[in-house]
Structure formats: C-alpha cells, structure tokens
Amino acid sequence: MDLEDIKEGAEDLLGKGKDLLAGQAGNADGAIDAVEDFLDNQTGHKFTEQIDGATDAVRQALGGQAD
C-alpha cells in the first residue's frame, strides 16, 4: 500500500460517505475514526498526517468539524 492507494481510498470513502451519510455527520464520526485507525495501522503509521488530513476532509464534507 502506497500513498496513491491511500489517496484513492480516501477519495472513494469521501464519495461513499457523501452518498450514504448526507446529513448524518454526527453519526459518522465513529466510523470515520475506525477507518482512520485502520489505515494508520495498515501503513505502519507512515502516513499519519495524510490520513488525518483526509479524514478531516471527509468530516468537513459531511458537514461536521475536523478534529
């Protein structure tokens, strides 16, 4: 898994998140946190800042606030 794979995965997550969770940002936080932790662990914490940025973007796109 490289940075490009993570970026594509985050973009896919954003698209799916928008479709499935529109207006449900409060309920999505737990799922976003779980995905963030999973990706961070799978990459050996090499891309923590990028993963944090991607999940913050997902939260903002869903109408929530970034961490």
C-alpha positions, 0 to 999 in steps of 0.5 A, a space after each residue: 500500500 502506497 500513498 496513491 492507494 491511500 489517496 484513492 481510498 480516501 477519495 472513494 470513502 469521501 464519495 461513499 460517505 457523501 452518498 450514504 451519510 448526507 446529513 448524518 455527520 454526527 453519526 459518522 464520526 465513529 466510523 470515520 475514526 475506525 477507518 482512520 485507525 485502520 489505515 494508520 495501522 495498515 501503513 505502519 503509521 507512515 502516513 499519519 498526517 495524510 490520513 488525518 488530513 483526509 479524514 478531516 476532509 471527509 468530516 468537513 464534507 459531511 458537514 461536521 468539524 475536523 478534529 
